[in-house]
Amino acid sequence: MDDLFNKAHPMARLALHSHPASHPAARSVRLCGFYLIVAGALLLLAPAVLLAPLALPVQQDVWVRVTGVLALALGAMDVLTAHAGPTLLWRATVWRRLAAGAALLGLVAAAIAPSAIALFAAIDIAAACWTAWALRSVTPTPLQQA
């Protein structure tokens, strides 16, 4: 994907390793993607396996499984973009995970969600920080600075 973009816009070359998938940011996005795939699959197929150890109620309605589908979709997107190397999307995952972590912490702080949800927030925020740290070596192009 970046190859097509770079051919169309020669000024948008990326300072990456020999292959984008080997960049530390790609590894962090890929790992977060696998985490989302595993969590999503558990929420979809066996929510009690994920929720019960955290003392979270196991809901019998469809929404916990819908959440699993969404997590699977986000995880698949992360794994695929980690392999393809579009750093603009890597940067977007940082903001997505920070926002998700902040929203989860807000739900805990407002006593809408149980405190165990803070663990998921911590994972999102830590993964976002890891990717942001790894991206410090990638010089943003004019198109990526926005």
Secondary structure, 3 states (H helix, E strand, C coil): CHHHHHHHCHHHCCCCCCCHHHCHHHHHHHHHHHHHHHHHHHHHHCHHHHHHHHCCCCCCCCHHHHHHHHHHHHHHHHHHHHHHCCHHHHHHHHHHHHHHHHHHHHHHHCCCCCCCHHHHHHHHHHHHHHHHHHHHHCCCCCCCCC
